[in-house]
Amino acid sequence: MALSIGIVGLPNVGKSTLFNALTRKGVPAENYPFCTIDPSVGIVAVPDHRLDRLADMSHSEKKVPAAVEFVDIAGLVKGASEGEGLGNQFLQHIRETDAIAEVVRMFDDEDVHHVAGQVDPRHDIEIIDMELVLADLQVAEKRLERVERDAKGGDKDLVAERDVLRKLVPVLQTGKPARTVALDEGEKLVAKGLHLLTMKPILYVLNRKSGNVNVDAEQGERWRELKEFLDSSGAGYVFVDAGVENELSDVGNDERADFRRELGVVDDGIDALIKAGYALLDLISFLTTGEKESRAWTIPRGATAPEAGAAIHSDFRDKFIRAEVIAWDVLLAAGSWGKARERGLVRSEGKEYVMQDGDVVEFRHS
């Protein structure tokens, strides 16, 4: 399945540097038919040690990891919802993504101008989030006005849309995102059709800069305000040093750990971001392995075996008979599919089976 995350942020927060670091970890587009060939789109592998080990076990000719599209969206400025900067073009690009990664500057640097004159992460978030809310409010109010009129005919779909919009518009008017509105599953489906920006899940990417004063390290008022917001909103966030990650993209794997220690950036922020983005969309991977190829396949958490099979080919869903399933670590311990079968470790699962993260599967169909 195709999934994409839009990278947004104010100018000079490190957004483009982050995108460059991500794309240097890119994977060949030809393995992912859902992806577009566009310089502003990076196709990035989801780190998965399980796939690496299965490919080694099977002596696979080819290894294809799960992937996420990261879309580099032009820098946002205050007033974008009213057409400032790239305005509507910027906002339209966000509407086409599944989730938003909002890059927030965490470092002081006199050589890198900040649009507001000073670095204040909580204020930066307020600017971006408010522009997204205002853009949604325009769309929702206009749509509600039309649906209020058309729903008088009693059309069930229009009535359902009207009722959802009646819940969303008042909340957007208070400056709060649409995702904060309590909706049941049916209402969420209706709301999804509205393509509202603030219905999308959001991940805050807190961008540090090695060798500079970073807000979190300073532990002052700016950090307390930001941390209070992140904790109270339940928002997901990851730390990254985009500059360091971009530089390390050119360094071999053997030397990378040494460079990290020298720069004081121990964790791989890019891997953390990719994994967090995958989790943000509530996705899991199942795996297939053999001599020709080992591959990780992306599916929504809670998908059944036939639904998972459709990620490979529609016949695995439409003509599904059964799925032969084994946990990745159990398969590795057995040493091969053949040995796992001999020991009775491979389970035969039917249409109702709910896939688990890390399942290794062979599908049978008519």
C-alpha positions in Angstrom: 0.0 0.0 0.0 1.2 3.5 -0.7 1.7 5.8 2.2 3.2 9.2 2.3 4.2 11.7 5.0 4.4 15.4 4.2 7.4 17.3 5.8 6.3 20.8 6.8 7.8 23.6 8.7 8.7 27.3 8.7 11.6 28.5 6.6 15.1 27.9 8.0 14.1 25.1 10.5 16.2 22.4 8.7 13.3 20.9 6.7 15.2 20.6 3.4 18.3 19.3 5.2 16.2 16.6 6.8 14.6 15.7 3.4 18.1 15.4 1.8 19.2 13.1 4.7 16.1 11.0 4.2 16.5 10.7 0.4 20.1 9.6 0.8 18.7 6.5 2.6 16.3 6.1 -0.4 15.5 2.9 -2.2 15.0 2.2 -5.9 11.6 3.4 -7.0 11.1 0.6 -9.5 10.4 -1.8 -6.6 7.4 0.3 -5.5 4.9 0.8 -8.3 2.7 3.1 -6.2 5.5 5.7 -6.0 5.8 8.8 -8.1 9.1 9.9 -9.7 9.3 13.4 -8.4 12.4 15.3 -7.0 10.3 16.4 -4.0 9.4 12.8 -3.1 11.8 10.5 -1.3 11.1 6.8 -1.1 12.7 5.6 2.1 13.1 2.1 3.5 11.6 1.2 6.9 14.5 -0.2 8.9 13.8 -3.8 9.7 16.4 -6.2 11.1 14.0 -9.1 10.7 14.0 -8.8 6.9 17.8 -8.6 6.9 18.1 -11.9 8.8 15.5 -13.7 6.8 17.2 -12.7 3.6 20.5 -14.1 4.9 18.7 -17.3 5.9 17.1 -17.8 2.5 20.2 -16.6 0.6 17.8 -14.2 -1.2 18.9 -12.7 -4.5 16.9 -9.6 -3.7 15.8 -7.8 -0.5 12.9 -5.3 -0.6 12.0 -3.4 2.6 8.7 -1.7 3.3 8.8 1.9 2.3 7.4 5.3 3.2 7.2 8.3 0.8 8.4 11.5 2.4 7.2 14.6 0.5 9.2 17.8 0.8 6.6 20.6 1.0 7.6 24.2 0.4 8.2 26.2 3.6 5.1 27.5 5.3 4.7 31.2 6.2 2.1 32.9 8.3 -0.9 33.7 6.2 -0.6 30.6 4.0 -4.3 29.8 4.5 -5.0 33.2 2.9 -2.6 32.6 0.0 0.7 34.0 1.4 3.8 32.4 0.1 2.9 29.4 -1.9 -0.4 29.4 -0.1 -3.0 27.1 -1.7 -0.3 25.1 -3.6 1.4 24.3 -0.4 -1.8 23.3 1.4 -2.9 21.1 -1.5 0.3 19.1 -1.4 -0.4 18.4 2.3 -3.9 17.2 1.5 -2.5 14.5 -0.7 -0.4 12.9 2.1 -1.4 10.4 4.8 0.3 12.2 7.7 2.3 15.2 8.6 5.8 15.5 10.0 6.2 19.0 11.3 9.9 20.0 11.6 10.5 22.3 14.6 13.7 24.2 15.1 15.4 23.5 18.4 18.7 25.3 18.0 20.0 28.9 18.3 22.3 30.0 15.5 23.0 33.6 14.6 24.1 32.6 11.1 20.7 31.0 10.4 17.9 33.6 10.4 14.6 32.7 12.0 11.5 34.2 10.4 10.2 35.4 13.8 13.6 36.9 14.8 14.0 34.4 17.7 13.8 30.6 18.2 10.6 29.6 20.1 9.5 26.1 19.2 6.1 26.3 20.9 5.3 29.6 19.0 6.5 28.0 15.7 4.1 25.1 16.2 1.3 27.5 17.0 1.9 29.4 13.7 1.9 26.2 11.5 -1.0 24.5 13.3 -3.1 27.6 13.2 -2.6 27.9 9.4 -3.7 24.4 9.0 -6.8 25.0 11.1 -7.7 28.1 9.2 -7.4 26.4 5.9 -9.6 23.6 7.1 -12.2 26.1 8.5 -12.5 27.7 5.1 -13.1 24.3 3.4 -15.5 23.0 6.1 -17.6 26.2 6.3 -18.0 26.4 2.6 -18.9 22.7 2.4 -21.3 22.9 5.3 -23.2 25.8 3.7 -23.7 23.7 0.5 -24.6 20.5 2.4 -27.1 22.2 4.7 -29.0 23.1 1.5 -28.6 19.9 -0.4 -29.3 17.6 2.6 -32.9 18.9 2.9 -33.7 16.3 0.2 -33.1 13.6 2.7 -30.1 11.9 1.0 -28.5 9.7 3.7 -24.9 10.4 2.7 -25.5 14.1 2.6 -27.2 14.1 6.0 -24.3 12.1 7.5 -21.8 14.6 6.0 -23.8 17.5 7.3 -24.0 16.1 10.8 -20.2 15.5 10.9 -19.5 19.0 9.6 -21.8 20.4 12.3 -19.4 18.8 14.8 -16.2 19.9 13.1 -16.9 23.5 12.2 -17.4 24.8 15.8 -14.2 23.2 17.0 -12.2 24.6 14.1 -13.6 28.0 14.9 -12.0 27.8 18.3 -8.6 27.2 16.7 -8.5 23.5 17.5 -7.6 20.8 15.0 -10.3 18.5 13.6 -8.6 15.4 15.0 -9.7 16.5 18.5 -13.4 16.0 17.7 -14.9 12.8 19.1 -16.3 10.9 16.2 -17.4 7.3 15.9 -16.0 5.0 13.2 -18.8 5.8 10.6 -18.3 9.6 11.2 -14.5 9.2 10.9 -15.0 7.6 7.5 -17.2 10.6 6.4 -14.6 13.1 7.8 -11.8 11.3 5.8 -13.7 12.1 2.6 -13.4 15.8 3.4 -9.5 15.7 3.2 -9.0 18.0 6.1 -5.4 18.8 7.0 -6.0 18.7 10.7 -7.6 15.3 10.6 -4.2 13.8 9.6 -2.0 12.3 12.3 0.9 14.6 13.1 4.5 13.9 14.3 6.7 16.7 15.6 10.3 16.4 14.4 12.5 18.3 16.9 15.6 19.4 15.0 18.7 19.9 17.0 22.1 21.2 15.7 25.3 19.8 17.0 27.7 22.4 18.4 24.9 24.9 19.1 22.7 25.8 22.0 19.7 23.5 21.8 16.4 24.3 23.5 16.0 21.0 25.2 19.6 20.9 26.5 19.2 24.5 27.8 16.2 23.3 30.0 14.8 26.8 30.2 11.3 28.3 29.7 11.2 27.5 26.0 11.7 23.8 26.6 9.2 23.7 29.5 6.5 25.3 27.4 7.2 22.9 24.5 7.3 19.8 26.7 4.1 20.8 28.4 2.4 21.2 25.1 3.7 17.8 23.8 2.7 16.0 27.0 -0.7 17.6 27.3 -1.7 17.0 23.6 -0.3 13.5 23.6 1.5 14.3 20.4 4.2 12.0 19.1 7.7 13.5 18.6 11.2 12.5 17.7 14.6 14.2 18.1 16.9 14.5 15.0 20.0 16.4 14.1 19.3 16.8 10.4 22.7 18.4 9.6 24.6 15.5 11.2 22.4 12.9 9.6 22.9 14.5 6.2 26.7 14.5 6.6 26.7 10.9 7.8 24.8 9.8 4.7 28.2 9.9 2.9 30.0 7.9 5.6 30.4 4.1 5.4 28.6 1.9 7.9 31.8 0.9 9.6 32.9 4.4 10.3 29.5 5.9 11.1 29.4 4.9 14.8 32.8 6.5 15.4 31.6 9.7 13.7 28.5 9.7 15.8 30.5 9.5 19.0 32.7 12.4 17.9 29.7 14.6 17.1 27.8 13.6 20.3 24.8 12.2 18.3 24.6 8.6 19.3 21.1 7.6 18.0 20.2 7.4 14.3 17.5 10.1 14.2 16.5 9.3 10.6 15.7 5.6 11.5 13.8 6.8 14.5 11.8 9.2 12.3 11.0 6.5 9.7 9.9 4.1 12.4 7.8 6.7 14.2 6.1 7.6 10.9 5.2 4.0 10.2 3.8 3.7 13.8 2.0 7.0 13.4 -0.1 5.5 10.6 -0.7 2.4 12.7 0.9 0.1 10.2 2.7 -3.2 10.5 4.8 -5.4 8.2 4.4 -9.1 7.3 7.2 -10.8 5.5 7.8 -13.2 2.6 11.1 -15.0 2.0 12.7 -17.3 -0.5 15.7 -17.7 -2.8 14.5 -15.1 -5.3 13.4 -12.4 -2.9 12.7 -11.5 0.8 10.3 -8.6 1.2 8.4 -6.7 3.8 4.8 -5.8 3.0 2.9 -2.9 4.6 -0.6 -3.5 5.9 -2.9 -1.7 8.4 -2.8 -3.1 11.9 -5.8 -5.4 12.3 -5.8 -6.6 8.6 -7.0 -10.2 8.0 -5.0 -12.7 6.0 -6.9 -12.2 2.8 -6.6 -8.4 3.2 -2.9 -8.8 3.7 -2.6 -11.1 0.7 -4.1 -8.3 -1.5 -0.9 -6.3 -0.8 0.9 -8.9 -3.0 -1.8 -9.6 -5.5 -5.6 -9.3 -5.6 -5.9 -13.1 -6.3 -4.6 -13.8 -2.7 -7.7 -11.9 -1.4 -10.3 -12.9 -4.0 -9.3 -16.5 -4.4 -7.9 -17.0 -0.9 -7.8 -20.6 0.4 -5.4 -20.4 3.4 -2.3 -18.7 4.7 0.7 -20.7 6.0 2.1 -18.6 8.8 5.0 -18.6 11.2 6.6 -15.9 13.4 9.8 -14.6 12.0 11.9 -15.5 15.0 10.5 -19.0 15.1 11.4 -19.5 11.4 14.9 -18.2 12.0 15.4 -20.6 14.9 14.2 -23.5 12.7 16.6 -22.5 10.0 14.3 -22.9 6.9 10.7 -23.4 5.8 11.3 -27.1 5.3 12.6 -27.7 8.8 9.8 -25.5 10.3 7.2 -27.6 8.5 8.8 -30.9 9.7 8.6 -29.7 13.3 5.0 -28.6 12.9 5.8 -25.0 13.5 4.0 -23.6 10.4 0.3 -22.8 11.1 -2.5 -23.0 8.6 -4.8 -20.0 9.0 -8.1 -19.1 7.4 -9.9 -16.0 6.3 -10.6 -14.7 9.8 -6.9 -14.7 10.9 -5.7 -11.3 12.0 -2.1 -10.7 10.9 0.6 -10.0 13.4 3.6 -7.8 13.0 6.5 -10.0 11.8 4.4 -12.9 10.5 6.2 -14.7 7.7 3.5 -16.0 5.2 3.0 -18.1 2.2 -0.5 -17.7 0.7 -2.5 -20.4 -1.0 -5.2 -19.5 -3.5 -7.5 -21.3 -6.1 
